[in-house]
Structures are given as structure tokens and as C-alpha cells.
Amino acid sequence: MPARCPRRRRCQAEAACWFTPILARDGGLLGTFAMYHRAPLSDADLALAQVFAGTAAPAIERDP
């Protein structure tokens, strides 16, 4: 994790912290989706984060 990450303190308090990008159709970055857990994440949890990020992208792009 980058030393300048604004979520660094929160991540250090948790056992697992995962960020995945929310990408626009043109590949531009719209934001990030973050998950924090007290226990390590499973592969299914990480796949779910990617699904959430993909679902959020069209909603963000449609926001006027």
C-alpha cells in the first residue's frame, strides 16, 4: 500500500483490505471499491469485489 494512501490507518486496523478500480467503458478510472475485513479475504470475496466494481461503473457513468 502506498505510504500516502488516505485509507492507510483504516487498513492497518483490519486484517484484510482490498481495493479494486471502478473503470469506465473507455478504460478511465471512475473510482475505487474497497472492502475491509477482520479476517483474510477468500478468492470468492475478491471476485465479489470485482463484480461490485463492475456493477457500479454504469451507475456512476449515468450520473448527470
PyMOL Python script that loads the backbone (N, CA, C, O; Angstrom):
from pymol import cmd

cmd.read_pdbstr("""\
ATOM      1  N   MET A   1       0.851  -1.179   0.000  1.00  0.00           N
ATOM      2  CA  MET A   1       0.000   0.000   0.000  1.00  0.00           C
ATOM      3  C   MET A   1       0.892   1.235   0.000  1.00  0.00           C
ATOM      4  O   MET A   1       1.867   1.298   0.748  1.00  0.00           O
ATOM      5  N   PRO A   2       0.564   2.208  -0.830  1.00  0.00           N
ATOM      6  CA  PRO A   2       1.374   3.429  -0.865  1.00  0.00           C
ATOM      7  C   PRO A   2       1.376   4.144   0.483  1.00  0.00           C
ATOM      8  O   PRO A   2       0.360   4.165   1.179  1.00  0.00           O
ATOM      9  N   ALA A   3       2.494   4.718   0.847  1.00  0.00           N
ATOM     10  CA  ALA A   3       2.610   5.433   2.125  1.00  0.00           C
ATOM     11  C   ALA A   3       1.650   6.609   2.196  1.00  0.00           C
ATOM     12  O   ALA A   3       1.253   7.008   3.291  1.00  0.00           O
ATOM     13  N   ARG A   4       1.261   7.179   1.043  1.00  0.00           N
ATOM     14  CA  ARG A   4       0.378   8.346   1.032  1.00  0.00           C
ATOM     15  C   ARG A   4      -1.098   7.966   0.898  1.00  0.00           C
ATOM     16  O   ARG A   4      -1.938   8.842   0.692  1.00  0.00           O
ATOM     17  N   CYS A   5      -1.425   6.684   1.011  1.00  0.00           N
ATOM     18  CA  CYS A   5      -2.807   6.220   0.868  1.00  0.00           C
ATOM     19  C   CYS A   5      -3.680   6.844   1.961  1.00  0.00           C
ATOM     20  O   CYS A   5      -3.347   6.732   3.141  1.00  0.00           O
ATOM     21  N   PRO A   6      -4.795   7.501   1.594  1.00  0.00           N
ATOM     22  CA  PRO A   6      -5.644   8.133   2.608  1.00  0.00           C
ATOM     23  C   PRO A   6      -6.339   7.122   3.518  1.00  0.00           C
ATOM     24  O   PRO A   6      -6.829   7.491   4.585  1.00  0.00           O
ATOM     25  N   ARG A   7      -6.388   5.877   3.116  1.00  0.00           N
ATOM     26  CA  ARG A   7      -7.053   4.845   3.916  1.00  0.00           C
ATOM     27  C   ARG A   7      -6.065   4.010   4.721  1.00  0.00           C
ATOM     28  O   ARG A   7      -6.447   3.009   5.327  1.00  0.00           O
ATOM     29  N   ARG A   8      -4.818   4.409   4.733  1.00  0.00           N
ATOM     30  CA  ARG A   8      -3.762   3.620   5.353  1.00  0.00           C
ATOM     31  C   ARG A   8      -4.070   3.278   6.814  1.00  0.00           C
ATOM     32  O   ARG A   8      -3.901   2.128   7.218  1.00  0.00           O
ATOM     33  N   ARG A   9      -4.509   4.227   7.594  1.00  0.00           N
ATOM     34  CA  ARG A   9      -4.788   3.971   9.016  1.00  0.00           C
ATOM     35  C   ARG A   9      -5.892   2.928   9.172  1.00  0.00           C
ATOM     36  O   ARG A   9      -5.792   2.035  10.013  1.00  0.00           O
ATOM     37  N   ARG A  10      -6.938   3.039   8.366  1.00  0.00           N
ATOM     38  CA  ARG A  10      -8.027   2.063   8.453  1.00  0.00           C
ATOM     39  C   ARG A  10      -7.546   0.680   8.060  1.00  0.00           C
ATOM     40  O   ARG A  10      -7.899  -0.305   8.709  1.00  0.00           O
ATOM     41  N   CYS A  11      -6.749   0.590   7.014  1.00  0.00           N
ATOM     42  CA  CYS A  11      -6.226  -0.697   6.558  1.00  0.00           C
ATOM     43  C   CYS A  11      -5.359  -1.350   7.627  1.00  0.00           C
ATOM     44  O   CYS A  11      -5.402  -2.567   7.802  1.00  0.00           O
ATOM     45  N   GLN A  12      -4.585  -0.562   8.332  1.00  0.00           N
ATOM     46  CA  GLN A  12      -3.713  -1.120   9.353  1.00  0.00           C
ATOM     47  C   GLN A  12      -4.502  -1.688  10.526  1.00  0.00           C
ATOM     48  O   GLN A  12      -3.996  -2.544  11.251  1.00  0.00           O
ATOM     49  N   ALA A  13      -5.729  -1.228  10.723  1.00  0.00           N
ATOM     50  CA  ALA A  13      -6.563  -1.713  11.820  1.00  0.00           C
ATOM     51  C   ALA A  13      -7.291  -3.005  11.454  1.00  0.00           C
ATOM     52  O   ALA A  13      -7.833  -3.672  12.335  1.00  0.00           O
ATOM     53  N   GLU A  14      -7.312  -3.362  10.197  1.00  0.00           N
ATOM     54  CA  GLU A  14      -8.025  -4.547   9.723  1.00  0.00           C
ATOM     55  C   GLU A  14      -7.029  -5.627   9.308  1.00  0.00           C
ATOM     56  O   GLU A  14      -5.863  -5.341   9.040  1.00  0.00           O
ATOM     57  N   ALA A  15      -7.509  -6.882   9.258  1.00  0.00           N
ATOM     58  CA  ALA A  15      -6.654  -7.985   8.829  1.00  0.00           C
ATOM     59  C   ALA A  15      -6.555  -8.046   7.312  1.00  0.00           C
ATOM     60  O   ALA A  15      -5.563  -8.531   6.766  1.00  0.00           O
ATOM     61  N   ALA A  16      -7.593  -7.550   6.630  1.00  0.00           N
ATOM     62  CA  ALA A  16      -7.591  -7.595   5.175  1.00  0.00           C
ATOM     63  C   ALA A  16      -8.201  -6.316   4.628  1.00  0.00           C
ATOM     64  O   ALA A  16      -9.190  -5.801   5.151  1.00  0.00           O
ATOM     65  N   CYS A  17      -7.601  -5.827   3.584  1.00  0.00           N
ATOM     66  CA  CYS A  17      -8.054  -4.601   2.945  1.00  0.00           C
ATOM     67  C   CYS A  17      -7.842  -4.791   1.445  1.00  0.00           C
ATOM     68  O   CYS A  17      -6.724  -5.070   1.011  1.00  0.00           O
ATOM     69  N   TRP A  18      -8.902  -4.643   0.651  1.00  0.00           N
ATOM     70  CA  TRP A  18      -8.803  -4.876  -0.778  1.00  0.00           C
ATOM     71  C   TRP A  18      -9.457  -3.729  -1.523  1.00  0.00           C
ATOM     72  O   TRP A  18     -10.589  -3.344  -1.228  1.00  0.00           O
ATOM     73  N   PHE A  19      -8.739  -3.193  -2.483  1.00  0.00           N
ATOM     74  CA  PHE A  19      -9.263  -2.136  -3.345  1.00  0.00           C
ATOM     75  C   PHE A  19      -9.276  -2.649  -4.774  1.00  0.00           C
ATOM     76  O   PHE A  19      -8.328  -3.303  -5.207  1.00  0.00           O
ATOM     77  N   THR A  20     -10.328  -2.361  -5.499  1.00  0.00           N
ATOM     78  CA  THR A  20     -10.371  -2.692  -6.916  1.00  0.00           C
ATOM     79  C   THR A  20     -10.863  -1.459  -7.674  1.00  0.00           C
ATOM     80  O   THR A  20     -11.752  -0.760  -7.187  1.00  0.00           O
ATOM     81  N   PRO A  21     -10.313  -1.181  -8.840  1.00  0.00           N
ATOM     82  CA  PRO A  21     -10.714   0.021  -9.566  1.00  0.00           C
ATOM     83  C   PRO A  21     -12.106  -0.106 -10.171  1.00  0.00           C
ATOM     84  O   PRO A  21     -12.534  -1.193 -10.559  1.00  0.00           O
ATOM     85  N   ILE A  22     -12.800   1.016 -10.244  1.00  0.00           N
ATOM     86  CA  ILE A  22     -14.061   1.104 -10.975  1.00  0.00           C
ATOM     87  C   ILE A  22     -13.718   1.826 -12.270  1.00  0.00           C
ATOM     88  O   ILE A  22     -13.399   3.015 -12.273  1.00  0.00           O
ATOM     89  N   LEU A  23     -13.792   1.078 -13.375  1.00  0.00           N
ATOM     90  CA  LEU A  23     -13.345   1.608 -14.655  1.00  0.00           C
ATOM     91  C   LEU A  23     -14.511   1.965 -15.567  1.00  0.00           C
ATOM     92  O   LEU A  23     -15.524   1.266 -15.606  1.00  0.00           O
ATOM     93  N   ALA A  24     -14.353   3.062 -16.297  1.00  0.00           N
ATOM     94  CA  ALA A  24     -15.337   3.482 -17.300  1.00  0.00           C
ATOM     95  C   ALA A  24     -15.192   2.590 -18.531  1.00  0.00           C
ATOM     96  O   ALA A  24     -14.212   1.859 -18.672  1.00  0.00           O
ATOM     97  N   ARG A  25     -16.175   2.662 -19.412  1.00  0.00           N
ATOM     98  CA  ARG A  25     -16.110   1.876 -20.651  1.00  0.00           C
ATOM     99  C   ARG A  25     -14.872   2.203 -21.468  1.00  0.00           C
ATOM    100  O   ARG A  25     -14.341   1.334 -22.160  1.00  0.00           O
ATOM    101  N   ASP A  26     -14.405   3.440 -21.399  1.00  0.00           N
ATOM    102  CA  ASP A  26     -13.219   3.828 -22.174  1.00  0.00           C
ATOM    103  C   ASP A  26     -11.916   3.517 -21.436  1.00  0.00           C
ATOM    104  O   ASP A  26     -10.835   3.863 -21.913  1.00  0.00           O
ATOM    105  N   GLY A  27     -12.015   2.864 -20.273  1.00  0.00           N
ATOM    106  CA  GLY A  27     -10.831   2.491 -19.513  1.00  0.00           C
ATOM    107  C   GLY A  27     -10.396   3.512 -18.481  1.00  0.00           C
ATOM    108  O   GLY A  27      -9.471   3.254 -17.710  1.00  0.00           O
ATOM    109  N   GLY A  28     -11.048   4.671 -18.452  1.00  0.00           N
ATOM    110  CA  GLY A  28     -10.721   5.696 -17.464  1.00  0.00           C
ATOM    111  C   GLY A  28     -11.141   5.276 -16.063  1.00  0.00           C
ATOM    112  O   GLY A  28     -12.076   4.495 -15.887  1.00  0.00           O
ATOM    113  N   LEU A  29     -10.451   5.797 -15.092  1.00  0.00           N
ATOM    114  CA  LEU A  29     -10.738   5.479 -13.696  1.00  0.00           C
ATOM    115  C   LEU A  29     -11.880   6.352 -13.183  1.00  0.00           C
ATOM    116  O   LEU A  29     -11.807   7.580 -13.242  1.00  0.00           O
ATOM    117  N   LEU A  30     -12.937   5.709 -12.679  1.00  0.00           N
ATOM    118  CA  LEU A  30     -14.074   6.425 -12.095  1.00  0.00           C
ATOM    119  C   LEU A  30     -13.962   6.502 -10.574  1.00  0.00           C
ATOM    120  O   LEU A  30     -14.472   7.439  -9.960  1.00  0.00           O
ATOM    121  N   GLY A  31     -13.306   5.533  -9.973  1.00  0.00           N
ATOM    122  CA  GLY A  31     -13.177   5.490  -8.523  1.00  0.00           C
ATOM    123  C   GLY A  31     -12.637   4.139  -8.101  1.00  0.00           C
ATOM    124  O   GLY A  31     -12.105   3.396  -8.926  1.00  0.00           O
ATOM    125  N   THR A  32     -12.768   3.816  -6.829  1.00  0.00           N
ATOM    126  CA  THR A  32     -12.343   2.515  -6.320  1.00  0.00           C
ATOM    127  C   THR A  32     -13.431   1.939  -5.429  1.00  0.00           C
ATOM    128  O   THR A  32     -14.204   2.670  -4.810  1.00  0.00           O
ATOM    129  N   PHE A  33     -13.476   0.634  -5.376  1.00  0.00           N
ATOM    130  CA  PHE A  33     -14.366  -0.076  -4.466  1.00  0.00           C
ATOM    131  C   PHE A  33     -13.468  -0.733  -3.431  1.00  0.00           C
ATOM    132  O   PHE A  33     -12.529  -1.442  -3.792  1.00  0.00           O
ATOM    133  N   ALA A  34     -13.737  -0.513  -2.157  1.00  0.00           N
ATOM    134  CA  ALA A  34     -12.886  -1.042  -1.091  1.00  0.00           C
ATOM    135  C   ALA A  34     -13.681  -1.963  -0.178  1.00  0.00           C
ATOM    136  O   ALA A  34     -14.856  -1.737   0.110  1.00  0.00           O
ATOM    137  N   MET A  35     -12.996  -3.005   0.263  1.00  0.00           N
ATOM    138  CA  MET A  35     -13.567  -3.930   1.241  1.00  0.00           C
ATOM    139  C   MET A  35     -12.585  -4.053   2.398  1.00  0.00           C
ATOM    140  O   MET A  35     -11.384  -4.211   2.180  1.00  0.00           O
ATOM    141  N   TYR A  36     -13.083  -3.982   3.615  1.00  0.00           N
ATOM    142  CA  TYR A  36     -12.273  -4.131   4.818  1.00  0.00           C
ATOM    143  C   TYR A  36     -12.823  -5.320   5.609  1.00  0.00           C
ATOM    144  O   TYR A  36     -14.035  -5.437   5.788  1.00  0.00           O
ATOM    145  N   HIS A  37     -11.949  -6.188   6.076  1.00  0.00           N
ATOM    146  CA  HIS A  37     -12.380  -7.355   6.845  1.00  0.00           C
ATOM    147  C   HIS A  37     -11.446  -7.563   8.031  1.00  0.00           C
ATOM    148  O   HIS A  37     -10.275  -7.185   7.996  1.00  0.00           O
ATOM    149  N   ARG A  38     -11.981  -8.162   9.063  1.00  0.00           N
ATOM    150  CA  ARG A  38     -11.162  -8.507  10.231  1.00  0.00           C
ATOM    151  C   ARG A  38     -10.449  -9.830  10.029  1.00  0.00           C
ATOM    152  O   ARG A  38      -9.530 -10.167  10.776  1.00  0.00           O
ATOM    153  N   ALA A  39     -10.876 -10.586   9.012  1.00  0.00           N
ATOM    154  CA  ALA A  39     -10.241 -11.859   8.680  1.00  0.00           C
ATOM    155  C   ALA A  39      -9.745 -11.786   7.238  1.00  0.00           C
ATOM    156  O   ALA A  39     -10.263 -10.994   6.451  1.00  0.00           O
ATOM    157  N   PRO A  40      -8.756 -12.592   6.882  1.00  0.00           N
ATOM    158  CA  PRO A  40      -8.273 -12.580   5.498  1.00  0.00           C
ATOM    159  C   PRO A  40      -9.392 -12.876   4.506  1.00  0.00           C
ATOM    160  O   PRO A  40     -10.332 -13.610   4.811  1.00  0.00           O
ATOM    161  N   LEU A  41      -9.278 -12.300   3.327  1.00  0.00           N
ATOM    162  CA  LEU A  41     -10.282 -12.475   2.287  1.00  0.00           C
ATOM    163  C   LEU A  41     -10.067 -13.779   1.527  1.00  0.00           C
ATOM    164  O   LEU A  41      -8.937 -14.235   1.350  1.00  0.00           O
ATOM    165  N   SER A  42     -11.168 -14.366   1.086  1.00  0.00           N
ATOM    166  CA  SER A  42     -11.094 -15.553   0.244  1.00  0.00           C
ATOM    167  C   SER A  42     -11.110 -15.126  -1.222  1.00  0.00           C
ATOM    168  O   SER A  42     -11.375 -13.964  -1.533  1.00  0.00           O
ATOM    169  N   ASP A  43     -10.831 -16.053  -2.106  1.00  0.00           N
ATOM    170  CA  ASP A  43     -10.898 -15.761  -3.543  1.00  0.00           C
ATOM    171  C   ASP A  43     -12.309 -15.348  -3.943  1.00  0.00           C
ATOM    172  O   ASP A  43     -12.479 -14.495  -4.814  1.00  0.00           O
ATOM    173  N   ALA A  44     -13.327 -15.947  -3.312  1.00  0.00           N
ATOM    174  CA  ALA A  44     -14.718 -15.592  -3.615  1.00  0.00           C
ATOM    175  C   ALA A  44     -15.008 -14.143  -3.219  1.00  0.00           C
ATOM    176  O   ALA A  44     -15.725 -13.440  -3.930  1.00  0.00           O
ATOM    177  N   ASP A  45     -14.453 -13.693  -2.086  1.00  0.00           N
ATOM    178  CA  ASP A  45     -14.636 -12.302  -1.658  1.00  0.00           C
ATOM    179  C   ASP A  45     -14.022 -11.339  -2.666  1.00  0.00           C
ATOM    180  O   ASP A  45     -14.616 -10.309  -2.988  1.00  0.00           O
ATOM    181  N   LEU A  46     -12.840 -11.669  -3.162  1.00  0.00           N
ATOM    182  CA  LEU A  46     -12.161 -10.808  -4.121  1.00  0.00           C
ATOM    183  C   LEU A  46     -12.923 -10.758  -5.444  1.00  0.00           C
ATOM    184  O   LEU A  46     -13.025  -9.701  -6.066  1.00  0.00           O
ATOM    185  N   ALA A  47     -13.456 -11.900  -5.868  1.00  0.00           N
ATOM    186  CA  ALA A  47     -14.255 -11.938  -7.098  1.00  0.00           C
ATOM    187  C   ALA A  47     -15.520 -11.101  -6.926  1.00  0.00           C
ATOM    188  O   ALA A  47     -15.942 -10.419  -7.860  1.00  0.00           O
ATOM    189  N   LEU A  48     -16.123 -11.148  -5.752  1.00  0.00           N
ATOM    190  CA  LEU A  48     -17.321 -10.366  -5.480  1.00  0.00           C
ATOM    191  C   LEU A  48     -17.028  -8.866  -5.530  1.00  0.00           C
ATOM    192  O   LEU A  48     -17.848  -8.091  -6.022  1.00  0.00           O
ATOM    193  N   ALA A  49     -15.873  -8.456  -5.030  1.00  0.00           N
ATOM    194  CA  ALA A  49     -15.479  -7.046  -5.098  1.00  0.00           C
ATOM    195  C   ALA A  49     -15.383  -6.592  -6.546  1.00  0.00           C
ATOM    196  O   ALA A  49     -15.783  -5.474  -6.871  1.00  0.00           O
ATOM    197  N   GLN A  50     -14.864  -7.432  -7.408  1.00  0.00           N
ATOM    198  CA  GLN A  50     -14.763  -7.084  -8.827  1.00  0.00           C
ATOM    199  C   GLN A  50     -16.146  -6.983  -9.468  1.00  0.00           C
ATOM    200  O   GLN A  50     -16.371  -6.130 -10.326  1.00  0.00           O
ATOM    201  N   VAL A  51     -17.065  -7.846  -9.056  1.00  0.00           N
ATOM    202  CA  VAL A  51     -18.442  -7.769  -9.565  1.00  0.00           C
ATOM    203  C   VAL A  51     -19.083  -6.457  -9.125  1.00  0.00           C
ATOM    204  O   VAL A  51     -19.729  -5.782  -9.927  1.00  0.00           O
ATOM    205  N   PHE A  52     -18.909  -6.097  -7.863  1.00  0.00           N
ATOM    206  CA  PHE A  52     -19.471  -4.835  -7.363  1.00  0.00           C
ATOM    207  C   PHE A  52     -18.908  -3.635  -8.115  1.00  0.00           C
ATOM    208  O   PHE A  52     -19.646  -2.714  -8.465  1.00  0.00           O
ATOM    209  N   ALA A  53     -17.612  -3.647  -8.361  1.00  0.00           N
ATOM    210  CA  ALA A  53     -16.987  -2.547  -9.089  1.00  0.00           C
ATOM    211  C   ALA A  53     -17.540  -2.460 -10.501  1.00  0.00           C
ATOM    212  O   ALA A  53     -17.810  -1.366 -10.998  1.00  0.00           O
ATOM    213  N   GLY A  54     -17.710  -3.604 -11.149  1.00  0.00           N
ATOM    214  CA  GLY A  54     -18.262  -3.626 -12.499  1.00  0.00           C
ATOM    215  C   GLY A  54     -19.714  -3.178 -12.545  1.00  0.00           C
ATOM    216  O   GLY A  54     -20.151  -2.575 -13.524  1.00  0.00           O
ATOM    217  N   THR A  55     -20.456  -3.470 -11.494  1.00  0.00           N
ATOM    218  CA  THR A  55     -21.860  -3.051 -11.412  1.00  0.00           C
ATOM    219  C   THR A  55     -21.966  -1.561 -11.139  1.00  0.00           C
ATOM    220  O   THR A  55     -22.894  -0.910 -11.617  1.00  0.00           O
ATOM    221  N   ALA A  56     -21.040  -1.019 -10.386  1.00  0.00           N
ATOM    222  CA  ALA A  56     -21.071   0.398 -10.036  1.00  0.00           C
ATOM    223  C   ALA A  56     -20.718   1.299 -11.219  1.00  0.00           C
ATOM    224  O   ALA A  56     -21.214   2.422 -11.312  1.00  0.00           O
ATOM    225  N   ALA A  57     -19.873   0.818 -12.111  1.00  0.00           N
ATOM    226  CA  ALA A  57     -19.383   1.647 -13.226  1.00  0.00           C
ATOM    227  C   ALA A  57     -20.509   2.246 -14.071  1.00  0.00           C
ATOM    228  O   ALA A  57     -20.503   3.457 -14.292  1.00  0.00           O
ATOM    229  N   PRO A  58     -21.473   1.459 -14.554  1.00  0.00           N
ATOM    230  CA  PRO A  58     -22.545   2.061 -15.372  1.00  0.00           C
ATOM    231  C   PRO A  58     -23.367   3.085 -14.595  1.00  0.00           C
ATOM    232  O   PRO A  58     -23.794   4.096 -15.152  1.00  0.00           O
ATOM    233  N   ALA A  59     -23.590   2.820 -13.300  1.00  0.00           N
ATOM    234  CA  ALA A  59     -24.364   3.773 -12.492  1.00  0.00           C
ATOM    235  C   ALA A  59     -23.612   5.086 -12.336  1.00  0.00           C
ATOM    236  O   ALA A  59     -24.223   6.153 -12.387  1.00  0.00           O
ATOM    237  N   ILE A  60     -22.309   5.028 -12.148  1.00  0.00           N
ATOM    238  CA  ILE A  60     -21.520   6.245 -11.997  1.00  0.00           C
ATOM    239  C   ILE A  60     -21.483   7.004 -13.315  1.00  0.00           C
ATOM    240  O   ILE A  60     -21.600   8.229 -13.324  1.00  0.00           O
ATOM    241  N   GLU A  61     -21.323   6.297 -14.424  1.00  0.00           N
ATOM    242  CA  GLU A  61     -21.255   6.946 -15.726  1.00  0.00           C
ATOM    243  C   GLU A  61     -22.583   7.607 -16.095  1.00  0.00           C
ATOM    244  O   GLU A  61     -22.590   8.606 -16.815  1.00  0.00           O
ATOM    245  N   ARG A  62     -23.687   7.077 -15.625  1.00  0.00           N
ATOM    246  CA  ARG A  62     -25.001   7.645 -15.948  1.00  0.00           C
ATOM    247  C   ARG A  62     -25.361   8.829 -15.088  1.00  0.00           C
ATOM    248  O   ARG A  62     -26.261   9.592 -15.438  1.00  0.00           O
ATOM    249  N   ASP A  63     -24.675   9.007 -13.959  1.00  0.00           N
ATOM    250  CA  ASP A  63     -24.980  10.118 -13.048  1.00  0.00           C
ATOM    251  C   ASP A  63     -24.695  11.446 -13.765  1.00  0.00           C
ATOM    252  O   ASP A  63     -23.574  11.680 -14.216  1.00  0.00           O
ATOM    253  N   PRO A  64     -25.717  12.319 -13.871  1.00  0.00           N
ATOM    254  CA  PRO A  64     -25.520  13.589 -14.607  1.00  0.00           C
ATOM    255  C   PRO A  64     -24.593  14.556 -13.902  1.00  0.00           C
ATOM    256  O   PRO A  64     -24.343  15.651 -14.406  1.00  0.00           O
TER     257      PRO A  64
END
""", "prot")
cmd.dss("prot")
cmd.show_as("cartoon", "prot")
cmd.util.cbc("prot")
cmd.orient("prot")
